[in-house]
Amino acid sequence: MSLALSTVLYEWRRYLAAVVALAASGCMVLVLVGLFVGIVESVTATIDRSPADLMVLPAKATSLLGTGGMPRRVMPLIYLNPEVVDVADMDDGGGQFSNLGAGKEKIRTYVNVMAVDTAPGSLTLPSDFDENVRLALSQPYAVAVDKTALGRLGVKLGDHAALNGREVIVAATVTGYPSINNVQIIASRATLRLLKQARPDNRVGPMLVKLRDPARAAQVRDQLNAVAGGQYRAWTKPELAIANRNDLMKEQIIGIVLGFAMFMGAAVGVVITWQTLRAAILANVKEFASLRALGVGMASLGAVVMEMSFWVGVAGLFATALLVFSIWALARSANVPMGFPMGFVVFIAISLVVIAVVSGFFSLGVLKKSQPADLLR
């Protein structure tokens, strides 16, 4: 075990403040990003959990957020590729939702409606919908609601309600589809037509595509885009998920919040870690002076300090992981969506270690006070 690591372990109380500062900095940024990504994933949950392999959007769409429809003539063009076995378009709507029933507090709110096909194996039917949910949605005017939204809507399973003046029944509840803004309810495509919410017959929404070999998704995407003629653009689902997150991050207020959080996290981490390491070195100044008296050079002592900073950064990483996992578990128990892109997690992990090492570099000046002559006083 190196001198730096043994010192950090033996005198861990001296370095605890630096570890806590790094953990707080990393946790603040990761939790904010997790919440923003969770918002996107909650909006696109029905797509992310579809058995489809590709998505087809309008040619100029940069993500699924705010995507409009396409002419229906585009759908047969997708079938021309021999790898395609099934294509289904998505449909949605919205309107005023009101709870019904005597003695209830009247609640009226705007909701989004997402349509699914209820035939077994349908591309628009999320894979986590069990058979009871599928059969329930097969009934006319039946809707499903995430369990977390029941209180916001003032309904419970089996209640009747009104959507745009037409009576519907809450026939099923689902989990994992929370709504941050407008509540999203799920209905069958047939029910959407009965509610007069369906798209016109000559238009289709974003299309889900099933392939013979899912492993060839990237190749088929390129083939479809090569013959698109500016009418559409095909995406793989992982590619589209990244685009959805990036599109959300480009929103001005979100970019400002994340930028400010990262700046504050870095500033707090550097200052507190620097001061903590400086105080720890000052407390051990006689030990460093003894090493200098034994002939150890300043460069070697500096390397020890830098290694100590590195190990403090590693400890901060573990503390950050523990904090973020605890918050994620708490959020999951409350059905609050959170998502952590691996690329961003790696970036934050590297940043925390860099902050610790930079703080150690700023603390090197304290070594000048470790004069061997001080041992004679």
Summary of the structure (lengths in Angstrom):
residues: 377
radius of gyration: 28.4
end to end distance: 31.9
largest distance: 93.6
contacts: 1244
relative contact order: 0.19
helix: 55%
strand: 17%
